[in-house]
Amino acid sequence: MTSTHELTKAQIDNLKAATGNSEEAVLRAFAAMKNKYPSGGMAEDQFLEMIRDPSSGVKSTEIDMAKLMFTIADRDKSGKVDLYEYLLTIALLCSDDPKPVLQTLFIACDANSNNFLTRDEARDIFSAFFRLMGAPSDSVNQEDPSYSQEKLNSIIEQIFGDNTEITEAEFRQACIENKDVESITGELHLILLVSLTSNAKRFEERRFSLIPRP
């Protein structure tokens, strides 16, 4: 984890910049989270428990969504999400500026944190998202063709072209310049934001209404 029980000055400054809030507001938000999670962070099982509603039973889409959200929030790939990471991830995903949003997605995809994104790393995250969005629901008993394997392959090709790995700047450029990629990353951004600020059950209830269908 990047921090334990208290925020550093640099972390406070980062949260102020990301949220546009005062230091007092940042510290209040951190204190509220710390009161709920006094250890200063959450292991994966704690994180999954936080965002899942135990009354909903066990649904694979909820579990998959929760795990994807954990991957996004665990910015330093430590296997734990500290409170700073959690608050910063939400703040960045709330931004109207696409750059921090796409930076957050890049960090999530960059599994080994070497600042380069490979096809396999990108495919892992986008495959999880496609499985979630394409899965049947209680009211729709067939998979959504908008999230087919063919569409996934097309997205990966549009992002990478002839490259085997790309930088963050190249990832952002691909997301902005290709309409299909921009649409999918926009959907992923929206789903993550709603899910991180609510819970996985609400995602399951709303996943077919969040993204307009033609």
N, C-alpha and C positions, 0 to 999 in steps of 0.2 A: 504494500500500500504506500501511497505517496505521503501520507500523514497519519497521525494516530489520534490524539485526543484534542489537540489545539491547532488552530490555523496559524500558519506562518504569515509574515507580512506580505511575502510574495503571493501567497494563495489568496489572502484578503484582497490584494490589488487585482488579481486575476478575476475574482468573483465580482468585484466592483465594476471592472471594465466590461465583463460579459453581461452583467445584469443592468448596468446603469444605475444601480442603487448605492446608497451611502454605506459607509463602513458599519454604521450602527445597524442598518437593515440586514446587511450580510451576516453580522455576528448574531443577530436575533434568529435568523433562519438556521444558522449552524447550531445555535444553542437548542433550538426546538428539536432538530434531528438528533443531537447528542443526548438530549433527555430521553429520547425514544430508543436510541442505540448507544448506551454508555460506553461500550467497548471501542467506539470510534469508527466502526465499519461493519461490514457484513461479508461473511463467507457466502459461497454460492447458494447453499441450502437456506441460509437466512434471507438472502435476497429474494429467492424464489418464493419463500413463505410470505415475505412482505407484500409482494405484488399479486400473489394468487389468493383467491377467495376460497377458504376451505369448505364453504358450504356448497360450492359448485361441483364437487366431486373431482375426478381426475379426467381432464380432457387433454389429448395430445397436443392440440393447437395451443392451449393455454401454457402448457409446459414448454413447448418449443418457443413460444413468444417470450416467455420469461427468461429462457436461456439466451435467446438472441439479445434481449435487453441487458442481461448481465454482461455479455461480451462487449456491448457498446459502452457500458458504464465503467468497466474495468480497464481504464485508459492505460495503465502501466503494465497490464497483463500479469499482475501478481497473483491472480486467483482469488482476490478479495476486492470489494468495492468499499473504499473509505468514504466518509461523509463529504469530503471535499470533492472527490471524483463524482459522486452522485449529484451534488448541487451544481458543479461546473457543467456536467453533461446536460442537465436540464436547461441551464442558462444558455448554453451554446445552441441547443436545439430550438430554443425559443427565439433566437435571433432572426431578424428580418434580412440580415446580410447572408447570402448563400455561402460565402467563404468559410465562416466558422462551422456551419452546418456540414459542408462537404469535408472539412478538415476532420470533424468528428467521425464521419463515416469512413474516411480513409484510415484513421487510427484504429477503428474497430476492425477493418479488413486486414490491416497490416499485423498479422498474427505474431511475427517474430520481432516486431518493432525496429526494423532496420531501415525504415523510411523509404522502402521500395515495396510496391504492391505487385505480387505475382498473379498470374491467371488463377492458380489454385486457391490462393487466399481470397481473391474476390469472389470466386465461384462458391466458396464455402458460405459466405454471408448472403450472397444473392440467392443461392439455392435454398437456404433456410427461409428467406423471405418469400420466395416463390411457393414453397411448400405450404407456408402459412396462409397465403392469400388464395392459393388455388385449391385448398382443401375443401371438401364438401362441408356443409353446415347442416343443422337440424332441418332447415327449410329448403336447402338446395343439395340434392343427393348426387350431384356429379361435379367433377373438377372443373374449375374455370379455365377455359382455353387461353385466356389472356396471360396465364402464368404457366405456359407449356414449356417443355424442355427445349423445344425449338426457339421459343422466344428468349429463354435464358441464354442459349448459345449465341443468339444474335446480339444480346446486350453485352456479353463478354467480348465478342468480336469488335463491337463498336467502341468499347472502352480501350481495348489494347491494340487493335489493328494488327500490325506485323510484329509488335513488341512482345517479349516474354515477361517483362516487368516495367513498371512505370513509376514516376515520382508523384508526389502529392499534387504538384502543379499540373502535371499531365492528366491526372485523374480528374481534377477540377475542370480542366479544359474540355475533356471528353464529356463530362456530365452537363456542361453548359452548351456545347456545340451540337450534340446529338439529341434530337427531340425525344426519341424512345428512351434513351438513358436518363435524360432530364426528367421525364415523366415518372420512370421507375424510382429514381432516387428521391424525387419529390414525394411519392407515395410512401416510401420507406421512412423518410423524415417525418411525415405526418403521423404514421402509425407509431413510430417510436416515441414521439412527443406525447401523444395521447396516452400511450401505455405507461410510460415512465411517470406520468402525472396522475394516473388513476390506478388501474390494476389489470391483470391479464384476463380476468373474467369480463371486465367491461370491453376489453379488446375483442374477445370472442363474440360478445353480443353485438358489437358495432362494426366488425371488420367488413361486412358487406354493404354497410351504409356510409362508411367513411370515404370510400373511393367511388366517385360517380361512375356508373356504367353507361356505355352508349346504348 
